[in-house]
Amino acid sequence: MALTKIDDRGVTYPLDLLDNEKIRFGTGNDLELYHTSGSESYIDNSNGHLFIQNGGSNDDSNIYIRARDGENSIVCHDDGAVELYYDNSKKLSTTNSGIKVERTDSTQSYITMATSAGDAGFIFANSNTDIELMDRDGHPFFKGVKDGAASLYYDNVKKFETTSTGTNVTGVHVDDGATHDGDVSLNGASYNSWWDKSDSAFKFDDNAKIKVGTGEDLQIYHNATNSFIQSNTGYLKIQTDSLKLHDRSDDHPMIEAVNNGAVNLYHDNVKKFSTTQYGIEVHGTTDNARIAFGDAYSNSRIGYIGLNRFGIDAHDGIEVRDPSDSYGTRFKIDENGYITKPKQPYAKIHFNHYSSGGMDSSTLTKQESVAYSIISNGMSHSNGRITVPVDGKYLIYGHNNVLETGSGHMSVRVNGSNQYGMMAQNADSDEHWKSMSIMTIMSLSANDYVESWLYGKQDGQNWNSLIVTLLA
């Protein structure tokens, strides 16, 4: 029979209570200790706080809560840590600065983050050097190494990493703006470029290029020997109101151009050539202001045009050629100063007349019906008539030879009406040739024509020539 009341007889030991029988404390029975028939034990406090403590100044006394005999669940150390255990293995303890999660049976430790939906991820420690933040499948979001790199991951692939010199990004970095207060390197497959903070300059290795345009049409680079600005399409335009091209030291100008003004060319810091509203201007003294002509093959000067003079050096002279005619020579001054004009218009008609009795008439007869031959360059001819191609001064020459006993007269006509010169000559009976000639210089217009006329007795053999050539 269980004890139900403590009276003046006192309490006998041990104190045995049946299931559901309680020990109650306090006037209002606020604290109850009991064991139910369902094998569960309770300390039930219904008012105020419940304290489990070592009393007084009992130093070095701890409180142990064990779910099983000999296996710690919670240990509260006097003036020290509170420890939480799993299967008698310590997993978490408080420290003077926070908490400590540890695993004494392995070099790896986890803190699992979970919600009502299940595990979300882990904080993972590896040995005493690495720490990682992982998803529930063990894929890292972040990884840090003691005295080493800190890395960020995307879909289990490392994208960002700190290094001993800065950071390393794998893939494309996108931001809304960035400020860099140190050197910045841009490494290519073969050549590199970088921002040099100490020099406040953006620098490129040899053969590293700046490429501009969708089709990379504009390129700027240096190949260790020369520098290039290369435009692969359209024009390369430099737009400014004033353009100056100087030497590297900026001491000597080479080219200067001004909006709505002159373009000036320099030689050794001295202006030598300028454009003007009327053409060009060459600068210099009487002795040295000149335009020189060079030999493209020997890279030497062959002549020049200067103030009040024209010079030819000891070469083959100067020629004017026509590119539309296989670069045929039109005008030439040779090394001796002689002028030749291979395309100078000229014509020569030669009449050959032979008959017994010949021509016997007192009227002028144009030489067109008899047999003749002609040599012509740039002049048209028809029926003994020579037509000039351009306005100019022409030399006109007529010549007549008579053999045997012939006699006759010769004249030259221009445009069929004007008669220039008349000659008469009788031949000897001993068959000696007798000659007569006429020559004049006159101005003719384009399409004027010249003819040779004869009259009188022309017996025997007769040779008649007419020559017309342009002088200027």
C-alpha positions as a Markdown table, in Angstrom:
| # | Residue | x | y | z |
|---|---|---|---|---|
| 1 | Met | 0.0 | 0.0 | 0.0 |
| 2 | Ala | 1.4 | 3.4 | -1.1 |
| 3 | Leu | 2.0 | 6.2 | 1.3 |
| 4 | Thr | -0.5 | 8.9 | 0.7 |
| 5 | Lys | 0.2 | 11.3 | 3.5 |
| 6 | Ile | 3.2 | 12.5 | 5.5 |
| 7 | Asp | 2.2 | 12.9 | 9.1 |
| 8 | Asp | 3.9 | 13.0 | 12.5 |
| 9 | Arg | 5.3 | 9.6 | 11.9 |
| 10 | Gly | 7.7 | 11.1 | 9.3 |
| 11 | Val | 8.7 | 9.5 | 5.9 |
| 12 | Thr | 10.0 | 6.1 | 5.6 |
| 13 | Tyr | 12.6 | 5.2 | 2.9 |
| 14 | Pro | 12.6 | 4.3 | 0.1 |
| 15 | Leu | 9.5 | 6.4 | -0.8 |
| 16 | Asp | 7.5 | 4.3 | -3.2 |
| 17 | Leu | 4.6 | 5.7 | -5.2 |
| 18 | Leu | 2.4 | 3.9 | -7.6 |
| 19 | Asp | 1.8 | 4.9 | -11.3 |
| 20 | Asn | 0.1 | 8.3 | -11.5 |
| 21 | Glu | 0.7 | 9.0 | -7.8 |
| 22 | Lys | 2.3 | 12.4 | -7.5 |
| 23 | Ile | 4.6 | 14.3 | -5.2 |
| 24 | Arg | 3.3 | 17.9 | -5.1 |
| 25 | Phe | 5.1 | 21.0 | -4.0 |
| 26 | Gly | 3.8 | 24.4 | -3.2 |
| 27 | Thr | 0.6 | 25.7 | -1.7 |
| 28 | Gly | -1.2 | 25.4 | -4.9 |
| 29 | Asn | 0.4 | 22.1 | -5.8 |
| 30 | Asp | 2.3 | 24.0 | -8.6 |
| 31 | Leu | 5.1 | 21.5 | -9.0 |
| 32 | Glu | 4.4 | 17.8 | -9.5 |
| 33 | Leu | 6.6 | 14.8 | -9.9 |
| 34 | Tyr | 5.0 | 11.5 | -11.1 |
| 35 | His | 5.2 | 8.5 | -13.4 |
| 36 | Thr | 2.3 | 7.5 | -15.6 |
| 37 | Ser | 1.1 | 4.0 | -16.4 |
| 38 | Gly | 2.4 | 4.6 | -19.9 |
| 39 | Ser | 6.0 | 4.4 | -18.7 |
| 40 | Glu | 6.6 | 8.1 | -18.9 |
| 41 | Ser | 7.9 | 10.3 | -16.1 |
| 42 | Tyr | 7.2 | 14.0 | -15.6 |
| 43 | Ile | 8.4 | 17.1 | -13.7 |
| 44 | Asp | 5.4 | 19.4 | -14.2 |
| 45 | Asn | 5.7 | 23.0 | -13.2 |
| 46 | Ser | 2.4 | 25.0 | -13.6 |
| 47 | Asn | 3.5 | 28.3 | -12.1 |
| 48 | Gly | 6.6 | 30.4 | -12.5 |
| 49 | His | 9.9 | 29.1 | -13.7 |
| 50 | Leu | 11.5 | 25.7 | -13.4 |
| 51 | Phe | 15.2 | 25.8 | -12.3 |
| 52 | Ile | 17.6 | 22.8 | -12.4 |
| 53 | Gln | 20.7 | 24.0 | -10.7 |
| 54 | Asn | 23.6 | 23.2 | -8.4 |
| 55 | Gly | 23.1 | 25.2 | -5.2 |
| 56 | Gly | 25.3 | 27.7 | -3.4 |
| 57 | Ser | 28.9 | 28.2 | -4.5 |
| 58 | Asn | 29.4 | 24.6 | -5.5 |
| 59 | Asp | 32.2 | 25.1 | -8.0 |
| 60 | Asp | 33.3 | 22.6 | -10.5 |
| 61 | Ser | 29.9 | 20.9 | -10.4 |
| 62 | Asn | 28.2 | 20.2 | -13.7 |
| 63 | Ile | 24.7 | 19.2 | -14.7 |
| 64 | Tyr | 24.3 | 16.1 | -16.9 |
| 65 | Ile | 21.2 | 15.2 | -18.8 |
| 66 | Arg | 21.3 | 11.7 | -20.2 |
| 67 | Ala | 18.8 | 10.0 | -22.4 |
| 68 | Arg | 20.4 | 6.7 | -21.6 |
| 69 | Asp | 22.5 | 5.5 | -18.7 |
| 70 | Gly | 26.1 | 6.3 | -19.4 |
| 71 | Glu | 25.4 | 8.4 | -22.6 |
| 72 | Asn | 25.4 | 12.1 | -22.4 |
| 73 | Ser | 22.7 | 14.2 | -24.1 |
| 74 | Ile | 23.3 | 17.6 | -22.6 |
| 75 | Val | 26.2 | 18.6 | -20.3 |
| 76 | Cys | 26.2 | 22.0 | -18.6 |
| 77 | His | 29.6 | 22.9 | -17.2 |
| 78 | Asp | 30.0 | 25.2 | -14.2 |
| 79 | Asp | 31.3 | 28.5 | -15.6 |
| 80 | Gly | 31.8 | 26.9 | -19.0 |
| 81 | Ala | 30.2 | 25.3 | -22.0 |
| 82 | Val | 26.9 | 23.7 | -22.7 |
| 83 | Glu | 27.4 | 20.7 | -24.8 |
| 84 | Leu | 25.0 | 18.8 | -27.0 |
| 85 | Tyr | 25.6 | 15.2 | -28.0 |
| 86 | Tyr | 24.5 | 12.7 | -30.6 |
| 87 | Asp | 24.7 | 9.1 | -29.5 |
| 88 | Asn | 27.1 | 10.2 | -26.8 |
| 89 | Ser | 29.3 | 12.0 | -29.3 |
| 90 | Lys | 29.7 | 15.8 | -28.8 |
| 91 | Lys | 28.4 | 17.8 | -31.7 |
| 92 | Leu | 27.8 | 21.3 | -30.5 |
| 93 | Ser | 29.1 | 23.4 | -27.6 |
| 94 | Thr | 28.8 | 27.0 | -26.6 |
| 95 | Thr | 31.9 | 29.1 | -26.2 |
| 96 | Asn | 32.7 | 32.5 | -24.8 |
| 97 | Ser | 32.3 | 33.9 | -28.3 |
| 98 | Gly | 29.4 | 31.8 | -29.7 |
| 99 | Ile | 29.0 | 28.2 | -30.6 |
| 100 | Lys | 31.2 | 25.5 | -31.9 |
| 101 | Val | 30.1 | 22.5 | -34.1 |
| 102 | Glu | 32.5 | 19.7 | -34.0 |
| 103 | Arg | 32.9 | 16.1 | -34.9 |
| 104 | Thr | 35.4 | 14.1 | -32.9 |
| 105 | Asp | 35.3 | 10.9 | -34.9 |
| 106 | Ser | 36.0 | 12.4 | -38.4 |
| 107 | Thr | 37.9 | 15.1 | -40.3 |
| 108 | Gln | 34.6 | 16.3 | -41.9 |
| 109 | Ser | 31.7 | 18.1 | -40.2 |
| 110 | Tyr | 28.2 | 19.3 | -41.4 |
| 111 | Ile | 25.6 | 21.8 | -40.3 |
| 112 | Thr | 22.3 | 20.9 | -42.0 |
| 113 | Met | 19.8 | 23.6 | -42.9 |
| 114 | Ala | 16.2 | 22.2 | -43.1 |
| 115 | Thr | 12.7 | 23.4 | -43.4 |
| 116 | Ser | 9.3 | 21.7 | -43.3 |
| 117 | Ala | 9.9 | 20.8 | -46.9 |
| 118 | Gly | 13.1 | 18.9 | -46.0 |
| 119 | Asp | 16.8 | 19.5 | -46.1 |
| 120 | Ala | 17.9 | 22.6 | -48.0 |
| 121 | Gly | 21.7 | 22.5 | -47.7 |
| 122 | Phe | 24.8 | 22.2 | -45.6 |
| 123 | Ile | 27.6 | 24.1 | -44.1 |
| 124 | Phe | 30.5 | 21.7 | -44.6 |
| 125 | Ala | 33.9 | 21.7 | -43.0 |
| 126 | Asn | 36.8 | 19.6 | -44.4 |
| 127 | Ser | 39.8 | 19.0 | -42.1 |
| 128 | Asn | 40.9 | 22.2 | -40.5 |
| 129 | Thr | 41.4 | 24.2 | -43.8 |
| 130 | Asp | 38.3 | 24.2 | -46.0 |
| 131 | Ile | 34.7 | 25.3 | -45.4 |
| 132 | Glu | 31.9 | 25.1 | -48.0 |
| 133 | Leu | 28.2 | 26.1 | -48.3 |
| 134 | Met | 26.4 | 23.4 | -50.3 |
| 135 | Asp | 23.0 | 22.5 | -51.6 |
| 136 | Arg | 21.2 | 19.3 | -50.4 |
| 137 | Asp | 22.9 | 17.3 | -53.1 |
| 138 | Gly | 26.4 | 18.3 | -52.0 |
| 139 | His | 27.0 | 20.8 | -54.8 |
| 140 | Pro | 28.9 | 23.9 | -53.6 |
| 141 | Phe | 27.7 | 27.4 | -53.7 |
| 142 | Phe | 30.8 | 28.8 | -51.9 |
| 143 | Lys | 34.1 | 27.3 | -50.9 |
| 144 | Gly | 36.9 | 28.9 | -48.8 |
| 145 | Val | 40.4 | 27.6 | -48.2 |
| 146 | Lys | 42.5 | 28.7 | -45.2 |
| 147 | Asp | 45.3 | 31.1 | -46.5 |
| 148 | Gly | 44.0 | 30.4 | -50.0 |
| 149 | Ala | 41.2 | 31.0 | -52.5 |
| 150 | Ala | 37.6 | 31.8 | -52.0 |
| 151 | Ser | 35.4 | 30.5 | -54.8 |
| 152 | Leu | 31.8 | 31.0 | -56.0 |
| 153 | Tyr | 30.0 | 28.3 | -58.0 |
| 154 | Tyr | 27.1 | 28.2 | -60.5 |
| 155 | Asp | 25.3 | 24.9 | -61.0 |
| 156 | Asn | 28.4 | 23.1 | -59.5 |
| 157 | Val | 30.8 | 24.9 | -61.8 |
| 158 | Lys | 33.3 | 27.4 | -60.4 |
| 159 | Lys | 32.8 | 30.9 | -61.8 |
| 160 | Phe | 34.7 | 33.2 | -59.5 |
| 161 | Glu | 37.9 | 32.8 | -57.5 |
| 162 | Thr | 40.2 | 35.0 | -55.5 |
| 163 | Thr | 43.9 | 34.6 | -56.1 |
| 164 | Ser | 47.2 | 35.8 | -54.6 |
| 165 | Thr | 47.1 | 38.7 | -57.1 |
| 166 | Gly | 43.4 | 39.5 | -57.3 |
| 167 | Thr | 40.4 | 37.6 | -58.7 |
| 168 | Asn | 39.7 | 35.2 | -61.6 |
| 169 | Val | 36.4 | 35.0 | -63.4 |
| 170 | Thr | 35.5 | 32.1 | -65.6 |
| 171 | Gly | 32.9 | 33.1 | -68.2 |
| 172 | Val | 31.4 | 36.5 | -68.8 |
| 173 | His | 31.3 | 39.2 | -66.1 |
| 174 | Val | 28.3 | 41.6 | -66.4 |
| 175 | Asp | 27.8 | 44.7 | -64.1 |
| 176 | Asp | 26.1 | 48.1 | -64.2 |
| 177 | Gly | 29.3 | 49.9 | -63.7 |
| 178 | Ala | 32.8 | 49.3 | -62.3 |
| 179 | Thr | 35.6 | 51.2 | -60.8 |
| 180 | His | 39.2 | 49.7 | -60.7 |
| 181 | Asp | 41.8 | 51.4 | -58.6 |
| 182 | Gly | 44.7 | 49.3 | -59.7 |
| 183 | Asp | 46.3 | 47.6 | -62.8 |
| 184 | Val | 43.8 | 45.6 | -65.0 |
| 185 | Ser | 45.1 | 42.9 | -67.3 |
| 186 | Leu | 43.3 | 41.6 | -70.5 |
| 187 | Asn | 44.9 | 38.4 | -71.6 |
| 188 | Gly | 44.3 | 37.1 | -75.2 |
| 189 | Ala | 45.1 | 33.8 | -76.8 |
| 190 | Ser | 48.4 | 35.1 | -78.2 |
| 191 | Tyr | 48.8 | 38.8 | -77.2 |
| 192 | Asn | 47.8 | 40.8 | -74.1 |
| 193 | Ser | 46.8 | 44.3 | -73.1 |
| 194 | Trp | 46.4 | 46.0 | -69.7 |
| 195 | Trp | 45.7 | 49.2 | -67.8 |
| 196 | Asp | 48.9 | 50.4 | -66.1 |
| 197 | Lys | 47.8 | 52.5 | -63.2 |
| 198 | Ser | 51.3 | 53.8 | -62.4 |
| 199 | Asp | 51.6 | 55.2 | -65.9 |
| 200 | Ser | 47.9 | 56.1 | -66.3 |
| 201 | Ala | 48.0 | 54.3 | -69.7 |
| 202 | Phe | 46.2 | 51.6 | -71.5 |
| 203 | Lys | 48.9 | 49.4 | -73.1 |
| 204 | Phe | 49.1 | 46.7 | -75.7 |
| 205 | Asp | 51.6 | 44.0 | -76.5 |
| 206 | Asp | 53.1 | 43.9 | -80.0 |
| 207 | Asn | 50.5 | 42.6 | -82.5 |
| 208 | Ala | 47.7 | 43.0 | -80.0 |
| 209 | Lys | 45.0 | 45.0 | -81.9 |
| 210 | Ile | 42.2 | 47.4 | -81.3 |
| 211 | Lys | 39.4 | 46.4 | -83.6 |
| 212 | Val | 36.4 | 48.6 | -84.3 |
| 213 | Gly | 33.2 | 47.9 | -86.2 |
| 214 | Thr | 30.9 | 44.9 | -86.6 |
| 215 | Gly | 33.2 | 43.5 | -89.2 |
| 216 | Glu | 36.3 | 44.6 | -87.4 |
| 217 | Asp | 36.9 | 47.0 | -90.2 |
| 218 | Leu | 39.1 | 49.4 | -88.4 |
| 219 | Gln | 42.3 | 48.1 | -86.8 |
| 220 | Ile | 45.1 | 49.8 | -84.8 |
| 221 | Tyr | 48.2 | 47.9 | -83.8 |
| 222 | His | 52.0 | 47.8 | -83.7 |
| 223 | Asn | 54.0 | 44.8 | -85.0 |
| 224 | Ala | 57.3 | 45.4 | -83.1 |
| 225 | Thr | 58.6 | 47.3 | -86.2 |
| 226 | Asn | 55.9 | 49.5 | -87.6 |
| 227 | Ser | 52.6 | 51.0 | -86.4 |
| 228 | Phe | 49.3 | 50.6 | -88.4 |
| 229 | Ile | 45.9 | 52.3 | -88.7 |
| 230 | Gln | 44.1 | 49.9 | -91.1 |
| 231 | Ser | 40.7 | 50.6 | -92.5 |
| 232 | Asn | 39.3 | 47.6 | -94.4 |
| 233 | Thr | 36.1 | 49.2 | -95.8 |
| 234 | Gly | 35.0 | 52.7 | -96.8 |
| 235 | Tyr | 37.0 | 55.8 | -96.1 |
| 236 | Leu | 39.3 | 56.6 | -93.2 |
| 237 | Lys | 38.2 | 60.1 | -92.1 |
| 238 | Ile | 40.0 | 62.4 | -89.7 |
| 239 | Gln | 37.6 | 65.2 | -89.0 |
| 240 | Thr | 38.9 | 68.4 | -87.4 |
| 241 | Asp | 39.1 | 72.1 | -88.1 |
| 242 | Ser | 42.9 | 72.1 | -87.8 |
| 243 | Leu | 45.2 | 69.1 | -88.5 |
| 244 | Lys | 48.9 | 69.0 | -87.7 |
| 245 | Leu | 51.2 | 66.1 | -88.3 |
| 246 | His | 54.5 | 66.6 | -86.4 |
| 247 | Asp | 57.6 | 64.6 | -85.6 |
| 248 | Arg | 57.7 | 62.5 | -82.4 |
| 249 | Ser | 59.3 | 65.3 | -80.3 |
| 250 | Asp | 56.6 | 67.7 | -81.5 |
| 251 | Asp | 59.4 | 70.1 | -82.6 |
| 252 | His | 59.1 | 69.9 | -86.4 |
| 253 | Pro | 55.9 | 70.0 | -88.4 |
| 254 | Met | 55.5 | 67.7 | -91.4 |
| 255 | Ile | 51.9 | 68.4 | -92.6 |
| 256 | Glu | 49.5 | 71.1 | -91.5 |
| 257 | Ala | 45.9 | 71.6 | -92.8 |
| 258 | Val | 43.4 | 74.3 | -91.9 |
| 259 | Asn | 39.7 | 74.3 | -92.4 |
| 260 | Asn | 38.8 | 76.5 | -95.4 |
| 261 | Gly | 42.5 | 77.2 | -95.9 |
| 262 | Ala | 45.8 | 75.9 | -97.0 |
| 263 | Val | 47.5 | 72.5 | -96.7 |
| 264 | Asn | 51.2 | 73.0 | -96.0 |
| 265 | Leu | 54.0 | 70.5 | -96.5 |
| 266 | Tyr | 57.3 | 70.8 | -94.7 |
| 267 | His | 60.9 | 69.6 | -95.2 |
| 268 | Asp | 63.2 | 69.7 | -92.2 |
| 269 | Asn | 60.9 | 72.2 | -90.4 |
| 270 | Val | 60.8 | 74.5 | -93.4 |
| 271 | Lys | 57.5 | 75.0 | -95.4 |
| 272 | Lys | 58.0 | 74.0 | -99.0 |
| 273 | Phe | 54.6 | 73.5 | -100.5 |
| 274 | Ser | 51.1 | 75.0 | -100.0 |
| 275 | Thr | 47.7 | 74.8 | -101.6 |
| 276 | Thr | 46.0 | 78.1 | -102.4 |
| 277 | Gln | 42.6 | 79.1 | -103.7 |
| 278 | Tyr | 44.1 | 79.2 | -107.2 |
| 279 | Gly | 46.2 | 76.1 | -107.1 |
| 280 | Ile | 49.5 | 75.4 | -105.5 |
| 281 | Glu | 52.5 | 77.4 | -104.3 |
| 282 | Val | 56.2 | 76.2 | -103.9 |
| 283 | His | 58.2 | 78.1 | -101.2 |
| 284 | Gly | 61.9 | 78.9 | -101.3 |
| 285 | Thr | 64.5 | 81.2 | -102.6 |
| 286 | Thr | 65.3 | 81.9 | -106.2 |
| 287 | Asp | 67.9 | 79.2 | -106.2 |
| 288 | Asn | 66.1 | 76.4 | -104.4 |
| 289 | Ala | 62.4 | 76.9 | -105.0 |
| 290 | Arg | 61.6 | 74.2 | -107.5 |
| 291 | Ile | 59.5 | 71.1 | -108.3 |
| 292 | Ala | 61.8 | 68.1 | -109.0 |
| 293 | Phe | 61.0 | 65.1 | -111.2 |
| 294 | Gly | 62.4 | 61.7 | -110.1 |
| 295 | Asp | 63.2 | 58.5 | -111.9 |
| 296 | Ala | 60.9 | 55.8 | -110.3 |
| 297 | Tyr | 63.4 | 53.1 | -111.3 |
| 298 | Ser | 66.7 | 54.5 | -110.2 |
| 299 | Asn | 65.2 | 56.7 | -107.4 |
| 300 | Ser | 67.1 | 59.7 | -108.7 |
| 301 | Arg | 66.2 | 63.2 | -109.9 |
| 302 | Ile | 66.0 | 63.7 | -113.6 |
| 303 | Gly | 64.8 | 67.3 | -113.8 |
| 304 | Tyr | 63.0 | 70.2 | -112.2 |
| 305 | Ile | 60.8 | 73.3 | -112.6 |
| 306 | Gly | 62.1 | 76.3 | -110.7 |
| 307 | Leu | 61.6 | 80.1 | -110.5 |
| 308 | Asn | 62.1 | 81.4 | -114.1 |
| 309 | Arg | 63.9 | 78.2 | -115.1 |
| 310 | Phe | 63.4 | 74.6 | -116.3 |
| 311 | Gly | 66.1 | 72.1 | -115.8 |
| 312 | Ile | 67.0 | 68.6 | -117.1 |
| 313 | Asp | 69.6 | 66.5 | -115.4 |
| 314 | Ala | 71.9 | 64.1 | -117.3 |
| 315 | His | 69.2 | 61.5 | -118.0 |
| 316 | Asp | 67.1 | 60.6 | -121.0 |
| 317 | Gly | 65.1 | 63.9 | -120.8 |
| 318 | Ile | 61.5 | 64.5 | -120.1 |
| 319 | Glu | 58.5 | 63.0 | -121.9 |
| 320 | Val | 54.8 | 63.5 | -121.9 |
| 321 | Arg | 52.9 | 60.3 | -122.5 |
| 322 | Asp | 49.3 | 59.3 | -123.2 |
| 323 | Pro | 48.0 | 56.5 | -121.0 |
| 324 | Ser | 45.0 | 55.9 | -123.3 |
| 325 | Asp | 47.4 | 55.0 | -126.1 |
| 326 | Ser | 49.7 | 52.5 | -124.4 |
| 327 | Tyr | 51.6 | 55.4 | -122.9 |
| 328 | Gly | 52.8 | 56.6 | -126.3 |
| 329 | Thr | 55.1 | 59.6 | -126.3 |
| 330 | Arg | 53.4 | 62.9 | -127.1 |
| 331 | Phe | 56.1 | 65.3 | -126.3 |
| 332 | Lys | 59.8 | 64.9 | -125.4 |
| 333 | Ile | 62.8 | 67.1 | -124.4 |
| 334 | Asp | 65.9 | 65.0 | -124.6 |
| 335 | Glu | 69.1 | 65.3 | -122.6 |
| 336 | Asn | 70.5 | 67.8 | -125.2 |
| 337 | Gly | 67.5 | 70.0 | -125.1 |
| 338 | Tyr | 66.0 | 68.9 | -128.4 |
| 339 | Ile | 62.2 | 68.8 | -128.6 |
| 340 | Thr | 60.4 | 66.0 | -130.4 |
| 341 | Lys | 56.7 | 65.5 | -130.9 |
| 342 | Pro | 56.0 | 62.0 | -132.2 |
| 343 | Lys | 52.3 | 62.7 | -132.6 |
| 344 | Gln | 52.8 | 66.1 | -134.3 |
| 345 | Pro | 50.2 | 66.3 | -137.1 |
| 346 | Tyr | 51.7 | 66.3 | -140.6 |
| 347 | Ala | 51.0 | 65.1 | -144.1 |
| 348 | Lys | 52.9 | 64.7 | -147.3 |
| 349 | Ile | 51.3 | 64.0 | -150.7 |
| 350 | His | 53.5 | 62.9 | -153.6 |
| 351 | Phe | 52.0 | 63.2 | -157.2 |
| 352 | Asn | 53.6 | 61.2 | -160.0 |
| 353 | His | 52.6 | 62.4 | -163.5 |
| 354 | Tyr | 54.1 | 61.1 | -166.8 |
| 355 | Ser | 52.6 | 61.5 | -170.3 |
| 356 | Ser | 53.6 | 62.4 | -173.9 |
| 357 | Gly | 52.3 | 65.8 | -174.6 |
| 358 | Gly | 51.4 | 66.1 | -170.9 |
| 359 | Met | 49.0 | 68.6 | -169.6 |
| 360 | Asp | 48.7 | 71.8 | -171.7 |
| 361 | Ser | 46.4 | 74.3 | -170.2 |
| 362 | Ser | 46.3 | 77.9 | -169.2 |
| 363 | Thr | 44.0 | 77.2 | -166.2 |
| 364 | Leu | 45.0 | 75.9 | -162.8 |
| 365 | Thr | 44.3 | 72.3 | -162.3 |
| 366 | Lys | 44.1 | 70.6 | -158.8 |
| 367 | Gln | 46.3 | 67.6 | -158.5 |
| 368 | Glu | 43.8 | 65.0 | -157.5 |
| 369 | Ser | 43.2 | 62.8 | -160.6 |
| 370 | Val | 46.7 | 61.6 | -161.1 |
| 371 | Ala | 48.4 | 58.8 | -159.2 |
| 372 | Tyr | 49.7 | 59.8 | -155.8 |
| 373 | Ser | 51.0 | 58.4 | -152.5 |
| 374 | Ile | 50.6 | 59.9 | -149.0 |
| 375 | Ile | 52.3 | 59.8 | -145.7 |
| 376 | Ser | 50.1 | 61.2 | -142.9 |
| 377 | Asn | 50.0 | 61.5 | -139.1 |
| 378 | Gly | 46.9 | 63.0 | -137.5 |
| 379 | Met | 45.7 | 64.7 | -140.7 |
| 380 | Ser | 42.9 | 63.6 | -143.0 |
| 381 | His | 43.3 | 63.6 | -146.8 |
| 382 | Ser | 41.1 | 62.9 | -149.8 |
| 383 | Asn | 41.5 | 63.5 | -153.5 |
| 384 | Gly | 44.8 | 65.3 | -153.1 |
| 385 | Arg | 43.4 | 67.6 | -150.3 |
| 386 | Ile | 45.0 | 67.7 | -146.8 |
| 387 | Thr | 42.7 | 68.8 | -143.9 |
| 388 | Val | 44.3 | 70.1 | -140.7 |
| 389 | Pro | 42.9 | 68.8 | -137.3 |
| 390 | Val | 43.4 | 71.7 | -134.9 |
| 391 | Asp | 44.0 | 75.5 | -134.8 |
| 392 | Gly | 47.6 | 76.5 | -135.0 |
| 393 | Lys | 50.6 | 77.7 | -137.1 |
| 394 | Tyr | 51.4 | 75.4 | -139.9 |
| 395 | Leu | 54.4 | 75.1 | -142.3 |
| 396 | Ile | 53.2 | 74.6 | -145.9 |
| 397 | Tyr | 55.7 | 73.4 | -148.5 |
| 398 | Gly | 55.1 | 72.7 | -152.2 |
| 399 | His | 57.7 | 71.3 | -154.6 |
| 400 | Asn | 57.6 | 70.4 | -158.3 |
| 401 | Asn | 60.2 | 68.6 | -160.6 |
| 402 | Val | 60.0 | 68.6 | -164.4 |
| 403 | Leu | 62.0 | 66.3 | -166.7 |
| 404 | Glu | 62.7 | 66.6 | -170.4 |
| 405 | Thr | 61.0 | 69.5 | -172.2 |
| 406 | Gly | 58.2 | 70.2 | -169.9 |
| 407 | Ser | 57.3 | 73.6 | -168.5 |
| 408 | Gly | 54.7 | 74.6 | -166.0 |
| 409 | His | 53.5 | 76.6 | -163.1 |
| 410 | Met | 52.6 | 75.5 | -159.5 |
| 411 | Ser | 50.6 | 77.1 | -156.7 |
| 412 | Val | 49.2 | 76.2 | -153.3 |
| 413 | Arg | 45.6 | 77.0 | -152.2 |
| 414 | Val | 43.9 | 77.1 | -148.8 |
| 415 | Asn | 40.2 | 76.3 | -148.6 |
| 416 | Gly | 40.1 | 76.4 | -152.4 |
| 417 | Ser | 40.2 | 80.1 | -152.9 |
| 418 | Asn | 43.4 | 81.6 | -151.6 |
| 419 | Gln | 46.5 | 81.2 | -153.7 |
| 420 | Tyr | 49.9 | 81.3 | -152.0 |
| 421 | Gly | 52.8 | 81.6 | -154.4 |
| 422 | Met | 53.2 | 80.7 | -158.0 |
| 423 | Met | 56.3 | 79.4 | -159.7 |
| 424 | Ala | 57.2 | 78.8 | -163.4 |
| 425 | Gln | 59.9 | 76.5 | -164.7 |
| 426 | Asn | 61.0 | 75.2 | -168.1 |
| 427 | Ala | 62.9 | 72.0 | -168.5 |
| 428 | Asp | 66.0 | 71.5 | -170.7 |
| 429 | Ser | 66.0 | 69.2 | -173.8 |
| 430 | Asp | 69.0 | 67.3 | -172.3 |
| 431 | Glu | 66.7 | 65.7 | -169.8 |
| 432 | His | 68.0 | 67.6 | -166.8 |
| 433 | Trp | 65.6 | 68.0 | -163.9 |
| 434 | Lys | 64.2 | 71.4 | -163.2 |
| 435 | Ser | 62.7 | 72.1 | -159.8 |
| 436 | Met | 60.5 | 74.7 | -158.3 |
| 437 | Ser | 59.4 | 75.1 | -154.6 |
| 438 | Ile | 57.1 | 77.2 | -152.4 |
| 439 | Met | 57.1 | 77.4 | -148.6 |
| 440 | Thr | 55.1 | 79.5 | -146.2 |
| 441 | Ile | 54.0 | 79.6 | -142.5 |
| 442 | Met | 50.5 | 80.6 | -141.8 |
| 443 | Ser | 47.8 | 80.3 | -139.2 |
| 444 | Leu | 45.0 | 77.7 | -140.0 |
| 445 | Ser | 41.9 | 76.7 | -138.2 |
| 446 | Ala | 40.7 | 73.2 | -137.6 |
| 447 | Asn | 39.2 | 71.7 | -140.8 |
| 448 | Asp | 40.9 | 74.1 | -143.1 |
| 449 | Tyr | 42.3 | 72.3 | -146.1 |
| 450 | Val | 45.3 | 72.7 | -148.4 |
| 451 | Glu | 45.6 | 71.7 | -152.1 |
| 452 | Ser | 48.3 | 71.7 | -154.8 |
| 453 | Trp | 47.4 | 73.2 | -158.2 |
| 454 | Leu | 49.3 | 73.2 | -161.6 |
| 455 | Tyr | 48.8 | 74.8 | -165.0 |
| 456 | Gly | 50.8 | 75.2 | -168.3 |
| 457 | Lys | 52.5 | 72.6 | -170.4 |
| 458 | Gln | 53.5 | 69.6 | -168.4 |
| 459 | Asp | 55.2 | 67.3 | -170.9 |
| 460 | Gly | 57.2 | 64.3 | -170.0 |
| 461 | Gln | 57.7 | 63.1 | -166.3 |
| 462 | Asn | 56.5 | 65.4 | -163.5 |
| 463 | Trp | 56.9 | 65.0 | -159.7 |
| 464 | Asn | 54.9 | 67.1 | -157.4 |
| 465 | Ser | 54.8 | 67.1 | -153.6 |
| 466 | Leu | 52.8 | 68.9 | -151.0 |
| 467 | Ile | 53.8 | 68.9 | -147.2 |
| 468 | Val | 51.8 | 70.4 | -144.3 |
| 469 | Thr | 52.9 | 70.2 | -140.7 |
| 470 | Leu | 51.8 | 71.8 | -137.4 |
| 471 | Leu | 54.4 | 74.0 | -135.8 |
| 472 | Ala | 52.6 | 75.3 | -132.7 |
